[in-house]
């Protein structure tokens, strides 16, 4: 079957967006397409139709292919819990916590798992489009590699390398990769792409010719700056460093940037609301005193980020916010923080321990080693339908659960609301995705919603990106590299 691997000259060069756009492009041509990423590192995870978790970028790419996400699309997922350790997820399920050095020494043992998942996808489609991780030019990580050239050579998949011209030195990045790769890895690369170009493309024609001359790789095209990519969910928290708050609107909503923030893209729909000014608050910055709503987001390390929150002084800011009559919403780990206490007796998310919570809800949480992974849907207690997913460890109990925030379609409940109705939380991610749910959540703040479902907004953006790539790339050449038969 046909397959093509998109690797990059570094992280955040736009590989995920380009793969999503190419998935939609070839899907629109009538092909059955599947996305694949052998190994991912992200705390932004999605729940799959077969009951596991994968990186959200692969879930987005599955949506681009108009197919449900499955565990085989991202068989190895690393979810960082500290600067040197991460939870390992293999085919959607937790497989322990690994220190970085130990994982580097043992990751080669996962190659068979990765190849089996790839072959499973390959058997059900016309084309698999694969996303690499980081850069193959990081030769210090080449031994045992399963994410870039180690996979490409094992699966015998051709590679196209992406350079990000917005960063500058794109000629050096591509030619430098050619220089440092060993001969067998270099031979896997059949062409290159330039991404994020602004301005007149003819101004870089000589630069592209220079790359061809120095590498011998085929020039497969140059993508413009894709404005529609801003309407897609981001996977890597690095993007949060580049986001600025919008102009002052009717209501102000903020969320502190935890050190292990997870699934932060679920708040993207708030950015598009005409009456909402949404912003993440970076470490070292106090929570603004004029916020109408403070959202405590999910985290991969609840106790660690609760301590991080206190170290920033955000607990003091939050208490002042509540005294002023402000509202608070906790999501997943943020919901757990709002309670009286959090205990991790088994060391599920780090060293075993226990800490007092923020005491804003009468609930308590014990972290457990049985992770909940499930899509869910229902209605908010205040009205409005929601669709989302649960991806958490821990069990929560307490009096405020008698006032649930959510009622699922099966009649079960999730979350809690304080007696005065101003503090609330739940385990479900994705509450802002449906326009109906956003309308209900924004109403107490005095704002109205545009009512647009996030899935419709993302789907339109994918079509827009696919059209731009159709015009910017040599699609026939990419198809030939992948091994597709020429179109009649």
C-alpha positions as CSV (number, residue, x, y, z in Angstrom):
1,X,0.0,0.0,0.0
2,X,1.1,3.6,-0.5
3,X,2.7,5.5,2.4
4,X,4.5,8.8,2.9
5,X,6.3,10.1,6.0
6,X,6.6,13.8,6.8
7,X,9.6,14.6,8.9
8,X,10.8,18.0,10.0
9,X,14.0,20.0,10.6
10,X,12.8,20.5,14.2
11,X,9.8,20.6,16.5
12,X,7.0,23.1,15.7
13,X,7.8,23.4,12.0
14,X,4.2,22.6,11.2
15,X,4.3,18.8,10.5
16,X,1.0,18.1,12.3
17,X,-0.9,20.8,10.3
18,X,0.7,19.7,7.0
19,X,-0.2,16.0,7.6
20,X,-3.7,17.0,8.5
21,X,-4.0,19.1,5.4
22,X,-2.6,16.4,3.2
23,X,-4.9,13.8,4.8
24,X,-7.9,16.0,3.9
25,X,-6.6,16.7,0.4
26,X,-6.2,13.1,-0.5
27,X,-9.4,12.2,1.2
28,X,-11.2,14.8,-0.9
29,X,-9.7,13.0,-3.9
30,X,-11.7,9.9,-3.0
31,X,-8.9,7.9,-1.3
32,X,-9.2,6.1,2.0
33,X,-6.5,7.7,4.1
34,X,-5.2,7.1,7.6
35,X,-2.8,9.1,9.7
36,X,0.0,7.6,11.8
37,X,2.6,8.8,14.2
38,X,4.9,6.1,15.7
39,X,5.8,8.0,18.8
40,X,4.4,11.2,20.2
41,X,5.2,13.3,23.3
42,X,2.3,15.4,24.5
43,X,0.0,15.9,27.4
44,X,-2.8,16.8,25.0
45,X,-4.5,13.5,24.5
46,X,-7.7,12.3,22.8
47,X,-9.9,9.3,23.6
48,X,-10.3,6.9,20.8
49,X,-13.3,4.9,19.5
50,X,-11.6,1.7,20.7
51,X,-11.2,2.9,24.3
52,X,-7.6,4.2,24.4
53,X,-5.7,7.5,24.2
54,X,-3.5,9.0,21.6
55,X,-2.0,12.4,20.8
56,X,-4.7,15.0,19.9
57,X,-2.8,15.8,16.6
58,X,-3.5,12.3,15.4
59,X,-7.2,12.6,16.4
60,X,-7.3,15.8,14.4
61,X,-5.7,14.1,11.5
62,X,-8.2,11.2,11.8
63,X,-11.0,13.9,11.5
64,X,-9.2,15.2,8.4
65,X,-9.5,11.7,7.0
66,X,-13.2,11.6,8.1
67,X,-12.6,8.5,10.2
68,X,-12.8,7.8,13.9
69,X,-9.5,7.9,15.8
70,X,-8.0,4.6,16.9
71,X,-5.1,3.5,19.1
72,X,-3.1,2.3,16.1
73,X,-2.8,5.9,14.8
74,X,-0.3,6.7,17.6
75,X,0.8,3.5,19.3
76,X,3.4,5.1,21.6
77,X,2.6,8.2,23.6
78,X,4.7,9.9,26.2
79,X,3.0,12.2,28.6
80,X,5.5,14.3,30.6
81,X,5.0,14.4,34.3
82,X,8.3,16.0,35.2
83,X,11.4,17.5,33.5
84,X,13.0,14.0,33.4
85,X,10.1,11.5,33.5
86,X,6.9,10.7,31.6
87,X,4.0,8.3,31.7
88,X,4.3,5.8,28.8
89,X,1.1,4.9,27.0
90,X,1.3,1.9,24.6
91,X,-1.6,1.3,22.2
92,X,-3.8,3.5,24.3
93,X,-3.1,2.1,27.8
94,X,-0.8,3.1,30.6
95,X,2.4,1.1,30.6
96,X,4.2,2.7,33.5
97,X,6.3,5.8,34.2
98,X,9.7,6.0,32.7
99,X,12.7,8.3,33.3
100,X,14.1,9.9,30.2
101,X,17.4,8.0,30.2
102,X,15.7,4.6,30.8
103,X,13.3,5.2,28.0
104,X,16.0,6.2,25.5
105,X,17.8,2.9,26.4
106,X,14.7,0.8,25.9
107,X,12.5,2.4,23.3
108,X,13.9,0.2,20.5
109,X,11.9,-2.6,22.1
110,X,8.7,-0.9,21.0
111,X,9.5,-1.0,17.3
112,X,7.6,-4.2,16.8
113,X,4.5,-2.7,18.4
114,X,4.8,0.4,16.2
115,X,5.2,-1.7,13.0
116,X,2.2,-3.9,13.9
117,X,0.0,-0.8,14.3
118,X,1.3,0.6,11.0
119,X,0.6,-2.6,9.1
120,X,-2.9,-2.7,10.7
121,X,-3.7,0.8,9.3
122,X,-2.0,0.0,6.0
123,X,-4.3,-2.9,5.4
124,X,-7.4,-0.8,5.7
125,X,-6.7,2.1,3.4
126,X,-5.2,3.4,0.1
127,X,-2.7,5.8,1.7
128,X,-1.0,6.2,5.1
129,X,0.5,9.6,5.9
130,X,3.0,9.4,8.7
131,X,4.2,12.2,11.0
132,X,7.7,12.2,12.4
133,X,8.7,13.7,15.8
134,X,11.3,16.4,16.3
135,X,14.0,16.1,13.7
136,X,15.9,13.2,12.2
137,X,19.0,15.4,12.4
138,X,19.1,15.0,16.1
139,X,21.7,12.3,15.6
140,X,22.3,11.9,19.3
141,X,18.9,10.2,19.5
142,X,19.3,8.0,16.5
143,X,20.2,4.8,18.3
144,X,17.0,2.8,18.9
145,X,14.9,5.5,17.2
146,X,11.3,4.6,16.4
147,X,9.9,8.0,15.6
148,X,11.8,9.1,12.5
149,X,14.4,7.3,10.4
150,X,14.4,4.2,12.6
151,X,10.7,3.7,11.7
152,X,11.1,4.9,8.1
153,X,13.9,2.3,7.4
154,X,12.1,-0.5,9.2
155,X,8.9,0.1,7.4
156,X,10.6,1.1,4.1
157,X,8.6,4.3,3.9
158,X,9.8,7.3,1.8
159,X,10.4,10.6,3.6
160,X,9.7,14.2,2.7
161,X,11.6,16.7,5.0
162,X,9.9,20.0,6.1
163,X,11.8,23.2,6.7
164,X,10.2,26.2,8.5
165,X,11.2,29.4,6.7
166,X,9.4,31.6,9.3
167,X,12.2,30.7,11.7
168,X,14.9,31.7,9.2
169,X,18.0,29.7,8.2
170,X,15.8,27.2,6.3
171,X,18.5,26.5,3.8
172,X,20.9,25.7,6.5
173,X,18.4,23.6,8.3
174,X,17.7,21.4,5.3
175,X,21.2,21.3,3.9
176,X,22.5,20.7,7.4
177,X,20.2,17.7,7.9
178,X,21.5,16.3,4.7
179,X,25.1,16.8,6.0
180,X,24.7,15.1,9.4
181,X,22.5,12.1,8.4
182,X,24.2,8.9,7.6
183,X,24.0,7.7,4.0
184,X,21.3,5.1,4.6
185,X,19.1,7.6,6.4
186,X,19.7,10.2,3.8
187,X,18.6,7.9,1.1
188,X,15.2,7.6,2.6
189,X,14.5,11.3,1.9
190,X,13.0,11.7,-1.5
191,X,12.1,15.4,-1.3
192,X,11.6,18.5,0.8
193,X,8.9,21.0,1.6
194,X,9.1,24.6,2.7
195,X,6.5,25.7,5.3
196,X,5.1,29.1,6.6
197,X,6.3,31.4,3.8
198,X,5.1,35.0,3.8
199,X,5.1,37.2,0.8
200,X,6.0,36.7,-2.9
201,X,7.1,33.0,-3.5
202,X,9.3,34.0,-6.4
203,X,11.6,35.7,-4.0
204,X,12.7,32.4,-2.6
205,X,13.1,30.5,-6.0
206,X,16.9,30.8,-5.9
207,X,16.9,29.5,-2.3
208,X,14.9,26.4,-3.2
209,X,17.2,25.8,-6.2
210,X,20.2,26.0,-3.9
211,X,18.6,23.3,-1.6
212,X,18.1,21.0,-4.6
213,X,21.7,21.6,-5.8
214,X,23.2,20.8,-2.4
215,X,21.0,17.9,-1.4
216,X,19.7,16.3,-4.6
217,X,16.2,16.1,-3.0
218,X,13.2,16.9,-5.1
219,X,11.5,20.3,-4.4
220,X,7.9,19.4,-3.6
221,X,6.6,22.9,-3.0
222,X,6.3,25.7,-0.5
223,X,3.3,26.4,1.7
224,X,2.2,29.9,2.5
225,X,1.5,31.0,6.0
226,X,-1.8,29.2,6.7
227,X,-4.0,31.5,8.6
228,X,-6.6,28.7,8.9
229,X,-4.2,26.7,11.1
230,X,-5.1,29.0,14.0
231,X,-8.6,27.5,13.9
232,X,-7.1,24.0,14.5
233,X,-6.4,22.7,18.0
234,X,-2.7,22.9,19.0
235,X,-1.0,19.9,20.4
236,X,2.2,21.3,21.9
237,X,2.1,23.7,24.9
238,X,4.9,25.7,23.3
239,X,2.2,27.6,21.4
240,X,0.9,29.0,24.6
241,X,4.0,31.2,24.9
242,X,3.0,33.0,21.7
243,X,-0.6,33.7,22.5
244,X,-1.6,37.1,23.5
245,X,-5.0,38.1,25.0
246,X,-7.5,39.8,22.8
247,X,-9.0,43.2,23.1
248,X,-11.2,43.8,26.1
249,X,-14.7,42.5,25.4
250,X,-17.8,41.9,27.4
251,X,-16.3,39.2,29.6
252,X,-12.8,38.2,30.6
253,X,-11.9,34.5,31.1
254,X,-8.4,33.4,32.1
255,X,-6.6,30.1,32.8
256,X,-3.3,29.7,34.6
257,X,-0.6,27.9,32.6
258,X,0.3,25.0,34.8
259,X,3.7,23.4,34.4
260,X,2.1,20.1,33.1
261,X,-1.0,21.6,31.6
262,X,-3.0,19.1,29.6
263,X,-5.7,19.2,26.9
264,X,-5.5,23.0,26.8
265,X,-6.9,23.1,23.2
266,X,-10.4,22.5,24.6
267,X,-10.6,26.2,25.3
268,X,-10.0,27.2,21.7
269,X,-13.7,27.8,21.1
270,X,-13.6,30.7,23.6
271,X,-11.0,32.5,21.4
272,X,-13.6,32.8,18.6
273,X,-16.4,34.1,20.7
274,X,-17.0,37.8,19.9
275,X,-17.8,38.8,23.4
276,X,-15.1,36.8,25.2
277,X,-11.5,37.9,26.0
278,X,-9.8,34.6,26.8
279,X,-6.1,34.3,27.8
280,X,-3.7,31.9,29.5
281,X,-1.8,33.5,32.4
282,X,1.9,32.6,32.2
283,X,4.0,31.7,35.3
284,X,5.2,34.7,37.2
285,X,2.1,36.7,36.3
286,X,-0.7,37.2,38.8
287,X,-4.3,36.3,37.9
288,X,-5.9,39.5,36.7
289,X,-8.2,41.2,39.2
290,X,-10.8,42.0,36.5
291,X,-11.4,38.4,35.4
292,X,-15.1,37.3,35.3
293,X,-14.2,33.6,35.2
294,X,-11.0,31.7,36.2
295,X,-10.6,28.2,34.7
296,X,-8.3,25.7,36.3
297,X,-7.3,23.5,33.4
298,X,-6.3,19.8,33.3
299,X,-2.8,18.7,34.2
300,X,-0.7,15.6,34.0
301,X,0.5,16.0,37.6
302,X,-2.2,17.2,39.8
303,X,-0.3,17.4,43.1
304,X,2.8,18.8,41.4
305,X,0.8,21.5,39.7
306,X,-1.2,22.3,42.8
307,X,2.2,23.1,44.5
308,X,3.2,25.0,41.3
309,X,-0.1,27.0,41.6
310,X,0.7,28.0,45.1
311,X,4.3,28.8,44.3
312,X,3.1,31.4,41.8
313,X,0.7,32.9,44.4
314,X,-2.3,32.0,42.2
315,X,-4.0,30.5,45.3
316,X,-4.0,34.0,46.9
317,X,-5.2,35.6,43.6
318,X,-8.0,33.0,43.3
319,X,-9.2,33.5,46.9
320,X,-9.4,37.3,46.2
321,X,-11.2,36.6,42.9
322,X,-13.8,34.5,44.8
323,X,-14.2,37.2,47.5
324,X,-15.0,39.7,44.8
325,X,-17.8,37.5,43.5
326,X,-15.9,35.9,40.7
327,X,-16.6,32.5,39.2
328,X,-14.3,29.5,39.0
329,X,-14.5,26.4,36.8
330,X,-12.2,23.4,37.3
331,X,-11.6,20.8,34.6
332,X,-10.3,17.4,35.4
333,X,-7.1,18.0,37.5
334,X,-8.3,21.6,38.0
335,X,-11.6,20.1,39.4
336,X,-9.6,17.9,41.8
337,X,-7.6,21.0,43.0
338,X,-10.8,22.8,44.0
339,X,-11.6,20.2,46.7
340,X,-10.6,19.8,50.3
341,X,-7.7,17.4,49.6
342,X,-5.9,15.3,47.0
343,X,-4.2,12.0,47.9
344,X,-1.9,9.9,45.6
345,X,-1.1,6.9,47.9
346,X,0.2,4.8,45.0
347,X,2.4,7.4,43.4
348,X,0.4,7.3,40.1
349,X,1.4,10.8,39.0
350,X,4.7,11.2,40.9
351,X,6.0,10.4,44.4
352,X,3.2,9.2,46.8
353,X,1.8,12.0,48.8
354,X,-1.2,14.1,49.9
355,X,-2.0,17.8,50.0
356,X,-4.8,20.1,51.0
357,X,-6.8,21.4,48.1
358,X,-8.0,24.9,47.6
359,X,-11.1,24.2,49.6
360,X,-13.6,25.9,47.2
361,X,-15.7,22.7,46.8
362,X,-16.7,20.2,49.4
363,X,-15.1,17.2,47.7
364,X,-12.0,15.1,48.2
365,X,-10.0,13.0,45.6
366,X,-7.9,9.9,45.8
367,X,-5.8,9.2,42.7
368,X,-6.0,5.6,41.5
369,X,-4.1,3.5,38.9
370,X,-7.3,2.7,36.9
371,X,-7.5,5.4,34.2
372,X,-10.9,6.4,32.9
373,X,-10.9,6.8,29.1
374,X,-14.3,7.3,27.5
375,X,-16.2,9.7,25.2
376,X,-19.3,11.1,26.8
377,X,-22.2,13.4,26.1
378,X,-25.2,14.8,27.9
379,X,-26.6,18.1,29.3
380,X,-25.3,20.7,31.6
381,X,-27.3,21.1,34.8
382,X,-28.1,24.7,33.6
383,X,-29.2,23.4,30.2
384,X,-27.4,23.0,26.9
385,X,-26.0,19.9,25.4
386,X,-22.3,19.0,25.6
387,X,-20.1,16.4,24.0
388,X,-16.7,15.6,25.4
389,X,-14.4,12.9,26.8
390,X,-13.0,11.8,30.1
391,X,-9.3,10.9,30.5
392,X,-8.2,10.9,34.2
393,X,-7.1,8.9,37.2
394,X,-8.8,9.4,40.5
395,X,-12.1,9.1,42.3
396,X,-13.8,12.1,43.9
397,X,-16.4,12.1,46.7
398,X,-18.1,14.7,48.8
399,X,-21.2,16.7,49.6
400,X,-21.1,19.1,46.6
401,X,-21.4,16.2,44.2
402,X,-25.1,16.3,45.1
403,X,-25.2,19.4,42.8
404,X,-23.6,17.9,39.6
405,X,-22.5,20.1,36.8
406,X,-23.3,17.5,34.1
407,X,-25.8,14.8,33.5
408,X,-24.7,12.2,31.0
409,X,-27.1,10.6,28.5
410,X,-27.1,7.4,30.5
411,X,-28.4,9.3,33.6
412,X,-25.1,9.3,35.5
413,X,-23.7,12.6,36.8
414,X,-20.3,14.3,36.8
415,X,-18.9,17.2,38.7
416,X,-20.0,19.5,41.5
417,X,-21.3,23.0,42.0
418,X,-20.9,25.1,45.2
419,X,-24.1,26.1,47.2
420,X,-23.8,29.7,45.8
421,X,-23.4,28.4,42.2
422,X,-20.2,30.3,41.6
423,X,-17.6,27.5,41.9
424,X,-18.0,24.4,39.7
425,X,-15.9,21.6,38.3
426,X,-16.1,18.3,36.4
427,X,-13.9,15.6,34.9
428,X,-15.3,16.0,31.4
429,X,-13.0,17.7,28.8
430,X,-14.4,19.5,25.8
431,X,-17.3,21.4,27.5
432,X,-16.9,24.4,25.2
433,X,-17.0,22.5,21.9
434,X,-20.8,22.7,21.2
435,X,-22.3,26.1,20.7
436,X,-25.3,25.0,22.8
437,X,-23.0,24.3,25.8
438,X,-21.0,27.5,25.4
439,X,-24.3,29.5,25.4
440,X,-25.2,27.9,28.7
441,X,-21.8,28.4,30.3
442,X,-21.4,32.0,29.2
443,X,-24.9,33.2,30.1
444,X,-24.2,33.6,33.9
445,X,-21.2,35.8,32.9
446,X,-23.5,38.1,30.8
447,X,-22.2,37.1,27.4
448,X,-23.9,35.4,24.5
449,X,-22.3,32.8,22.2
450,X,-21.9,32.7,18.4
451,X,-23.4,29.2,18.7
452,X,-21.0,27.6,16.2
453,X,-19.9,24.0,17.0
454,X,-16.2,23.6,17.1
455,X,-16.2,20.5,14.9
456,X,-17.8,22.5,12.1
457,X,-15.3,25.3,12.5
458,X,-12.3,22.9,12.4
459,X,-13.7,20.9,9.5
460,X,-14.0,24.1,7.4
461,X,-10.4,25.0,8.3
462,X,-9.2,21.6,7.2
463,X,-10.8,22.1,3.8
464,X,-9.3,25.6,3.5
465,X,-5.8,24.2,4.3
466,X,-6.2,21.3,1.9
467,X,-7.1,23.8,-0.9
468,X,-4.1,25.9,-0.1
469,X,-1.7,22.9,-0.2
470,X,-3.3,21.7,-3.4
471,X,-2.2,25.0,-4.9
472,X,1.2,25.3,-3.2
473,X,2.6,21.7,-3.4
474,X,3.5,19.4,-6.2
475,X,0.8,16.9,-5.2
476,X,1.5,14.6,-8.2
477,X,5.1,14.4,-7.1
478,X,4.2,13.7,-3.5
479,X,1.7,11.0,-4.7
480,X,4.4,9.4,-6.8
481,X,6.9,9.4,-3.9
482,X,4.2,7.7,-1.7
483,X,3.6,5.1,-4.4
484,X,0.2,6.1,-5.5
485,X,-0.9,5.3,-9.1
486,X,-1.2,8.4,-11.2
487,X,-4.7,9.8,-11.6
488,X,-6.3,9.2,-14.9
